C-alpha cells in the first residue's frame, strides 16, 4: 500500500509512542514496562497502514472504537519485535509531536535484558522520570 518513504512520513507525523512503567508484584524488580505505538486516524487509513505493516513484519491490532471517551478507531503496535521494526524504519530526524529518544533508549535496554535486573530497572526509571521532569520544567 504505502511505500517505505511514505511509511516513514507516517511514522514521523502520525505515530504516537507510549512508554508506561507501572508497579507489579508478579516479578522480581517490582515494575513492568509497556511499550506501544498508537495510530489514531480514519478507518480507511488504519486498514491501509495495517496492510503495509504486514509487508514489514509488523504485527498490529485494530480497534474500531478506542474506548468510551474516544469513539475513533485506533491501530496499536505492542509486540516488541514489531516495535523494533518500526524504530528501525524511523529516520533520525526530529518529529513534530513526539520524542522518540527515550522510547528508543528504553527499547534498547529491554533488548539487552536490563529491565530484568533491579539495577537496570532503576536506571530505566530514572531515565524516564528525568525526561518527565525536563518536559515539565520547559
C-alpha positions, 0 to 999 in steps of 0.5 A, spaced: 500 500 500 504 505 502 511 505 500 517 505 505 518 513 504 511 514 505 511 509 511 516 513 514 512 520 513 507 516 517 511 514 522 514 521 523 507 525 523 502 520 525 505 515 530 504 516 537 509 512 542 507 510 549 512 508 554 508 506 561 512 503 567 507 501 572 508 497 579 507 489 579 508 484 584 508 478 579 516 479 578 522 480 581 524 488 580 517 490 582 515 494 575 513 492 568 514 496 562 509 497 556 511 499 550 506 501 544 505 505 538 498 508 537 495 510 530 489 514 531 486 516 524 480 514 519 478 507 518 480 507 511 487 509 513 488 504 519 486 498 514 491 501 509 497 502 514 495 495 517 496 492 510 503 495 509 505 493 516 504 486 514 509 487 508 514 489 514 513 484 519 509 488 523 504 485 527 498 490 529 491 490 532 485 494 530 480 497 534 474 500 531 472 504 537 478 506 542 474 506 548 468 510 551 471 517 551 474 516 544 469 513 539 475 513 533 478 507 531 485 506 533 491 501 530 496 499 536 503 496 535 505 492 542 509 486 540 516 488 541 519 485 535 514 489 531 516 495 535 523 494 533 521 494 526 518 500 526 524 504 530 528 501 525 524 504 519 524 511 523 529 516 520 533 520 525 530 526 524 526 530 529 518 529 529 513 534 530 509 531 536 513 526 539 520 524 542 522 518 540 529 518 544 527 515 550 522 510 547 528 508 543 533 508 549 528 504 553 527 499 547 534 498 547 535 496 554 529 491 554 533 488 548 539 487 552 535 484 558 536 490 563 529 491 565 530 484 568 535 486 573 533 491 579 539 495 577 537 496 570 530 497 572 532 503 576 536 506 571 530 505 566 526 509 571 530 514 572 531 515 565 524 516 564 522 520 570 528 525 568 525 526 561 518 527 565 521 532 569 525 536 563 518 536 559 515 539 565 520 544 567 520 547 559 
